Amino acid sequence: MHTLFRQGKIRAIGAAILLDQGITPALWGARHPDQLQPVDDVTGWWLDAPIKAEIDRILRETITDPVGPEFMAPPARSVAA
């Protein structure tokens, strides 16, 4: 198990997953400078194949009813007659 799992660095793991997939504009919603300190946890390491497989296994076992992209879509507008 990666050290970050044991340390509870879930945000760092999530950001690493996005960056590993080539999604470079991973946003980190911070309102104050001290909230950016955990960004340091993302650099200097990567997710190897066994860790990725473990993450995939955990997600498959945990998420039984996944939300699709329509969740983020704005509500449908009614057309005024």
N, C-alpha and C positions, 0 to 999 in steps of 0.2 A: 504494500500500500504506500502510495506516495506520501511524503512528509506533510504536504499541504492538506491531504485528507485528514490526517491525524491532528493537524493544527486548526481544523475548521475553517480553512481559507476558501470557502465555497465561491465567493466572488472571483477570486483569482483563477480558480479552476474553470469557472464559466467563461471568463474572458479568454483564457488560454484555449478553450475549445473553439470559440469563435475565431480567434486569430489563427489557430491551426488549420481551420477550414478556408483560410484566405479572406475572411471577412475582416478587413483592416480597420474600418471605422467603428470599432467596438466602443460604445458610449459608456461613460462612467458618471452617472448623475451625482455630481458633487456640488454643494452650495458653499462650502467653506474649504480653504486650502488643506486643512488637516484631514479632510475626508478623502484626499487623493493619496495619502500615505500608502494604502494597500495596493496601489498600482505597482509599487516596487516588488510586490509578491509575484507579479505576472512575468517579470523579466528574468532571464538567466536559466530557464529550464523549458522543457517541452513534454508533451504527453506521448509516451511510447505506446506501441501496439497493445501490450497487456493492460495498461491503464485505460486506454480507449475502450477495450473490450469489457473491462469491469464497469466503466461508466455506462456503456450501452446495456449491459446486463441489468444494472440497477434501475435504469430508466424503463426498460421493458417490464420489469417486475413491479415497479412502483406506479407508473402512469397507465391506468387501465382504461381511461376515457380521454384521450388526448384532444386538445382544442386545436381546431384548424385555423388557417389564416383568416377566415371570415370573422374571427373573434376581434381582430384589429380593424376591420372595415367599419367605416361610418354607417350609421343606420340608413336604411333606404328612405328616400324622400318621397313623399306623396306628391303627385302632380295635381296642382290646383286646376279645377275646371273653369 
